[in-house]
Amino acid sequence: MRKHLVLILAGLFVAVTATAAVAAEYDRYERGPRGRSGDYAPPPPRRGADMPPPRHAQYGQPYFFAHVGIFDPNNDPNDRPDGGLQGFDSGGNFELGIGSRVSPVFAVDGSIGAYRSELGSAEATVVPLTIGGRLIIPHPFIEPYLGAGLGLYATNLEDSFRGIDDSSTDFGGYLSLGADFWLNPRVALNFEGKYHWVTSTFDSNIGTEDVNLGGWTANLGVRVAF
């Protein structure tokens, strides 16, 4: 009981002392440097450090982007009518597009590109024409994002093993994950991974076959605001 009483009294003493100090400080500012009121104004309160200004383009501003990278094909077996690109080597990929940041956290993109892969004499080529959107985590310098889109995919497959030498145009889609690293208000370096989904129907020596021509693209690029 005595310990509790001592703690309570000590707390009251600290509170009274702090209050008296604040009152004395306020009174000193009110009286001025020599006891004259109205001759001296208290200094302005100290402010915290200001946030750095954003280095990225403001929303509502259109931009151009370009990507180059590699294509990693899907691993669906290629020895059945509804197969994929198992065994095909990684190939090249590029993409060009325009877009606009319609709000601080959302942008709309339209792009055209191409990716390809080979297995011996077999070759698969895909040209996506897509439109999509990106959800952005705003930040002055580094902005991660998640995107998705749909579009038309022009595909071509030459594969003597399956007896296919045909082209097709099909609907497809993608999901993307990336980040912009803003160098100044108009230019950013961009890193992006994107997975494409597209299945095309080709004529073959046994009739028709559905082939999955999707896979991952890993890109390095640039985004430039107009």
Stockholm file with secondary structure:
# STOCKHOLM 1.0

chainA/1-226         MRKHLVLILAGLFVAVTATAAVAAEYDRYERGPRGRSGDYAPPPPRRGADMPPPRHAQYGQPYFFAHVGIFDPNNDPNDRPDGGLQGFDSGGNFELGIGSRVSPVFAVDGSIGAYRSELGSAEATVVPLTIGGRLIIPHPFIEPYLGAGLGLYATNLEDSFRGIDDSSTDFGGYLSLGADFWLNPRVALNFEGKYHWVTSTFDSNIGTEDVNLGGWTANLGVRVAF
#=GR chainA/1-226 SS CHHHHHHHHHHHHHHHHHHHHHHHHHHHHHHCTTSCTTSCCCCCCCCCCCCCCCCSCCTTCEEEEEEEEEEEECCCCSSSTTCCCTTCCCEEEEEEEEEEEEETTEEEEEEEEEEEEEETTEEEEEEEEEEEEEEECCCSSEEEEEEEEEEEEEEEEEETTTTEEEEEEEEEEEEEEEEEEEEETTEEEEEEEEEEECEEEEEETTEEEEEECCEEEEEEEEEEEC
#=GC SS_cons         CHHHHHHHHHHHHHHHHHHHHHHHHHHHHHHCTTSCTTSCCCCCCCCCCCCCCCCSCCTTCEEEEEEEEEEEECCCCSSSTTCCCTTCCCEEEEEEEEEEEEETTEEEEEEEEEEEEEETTEEEEEEEEEEEEEEECCCSSEEEEEEEEEEEEEEEEEETTTTEEEEEEEEEEEEEEEEEEEEETTEEEEEEEEEEECEEEEEETTEEEEEECCEEEEEEEEEEEC
//
